[in-house]
Amino acid sequence: MFRGATALNLDAKNRLAVPSKHRDALQSLAEGRLVMTAHPHRCLLLYPQPAWEPIQEKITSLPSLNQQASLLQRLLVGMAEDIELDAAGRLLVPPVLRQFAGLEKQVMLVGQGGHLELWSQEGWQGQLELAMAQGENVLPLDLAGFSL
């Protein structure tokens, strides 16, 4: 459903104009109601709210005394923000999340199937360079033998 990488600019009020191909899907899937949260790779995740709910349930059901689980809960659930598309199809990127991901004026919106990622321009370039540096080793073991 969400695919492709799009270079965008945050406006002076730190709003992001969502491209129409994604805006239409977000309206139909969630009536413009979304959840934005932090990702350990220093990007932001953007989910239609109904798609986020089972993820949040799974994360919050993890044992809170497990250190790894607690760290993940604090990051993914603790930093999650409910946001809505405005009438012009824009999203306001909350200051805490903007700072976490190092977002300035130029950003990249990247489709990941059921959700979107929001990257700083530099962060996205770093991810592309990392993928290219992996060469043949870019595929995880689960995809051994996979062919395009």
Order of alpha helices (4+ residues) and beta strands (2+ residues): beta-beta-alpha-beta-beta-alpha-alpha-beta-beta-alpha-beta-beta-alpha
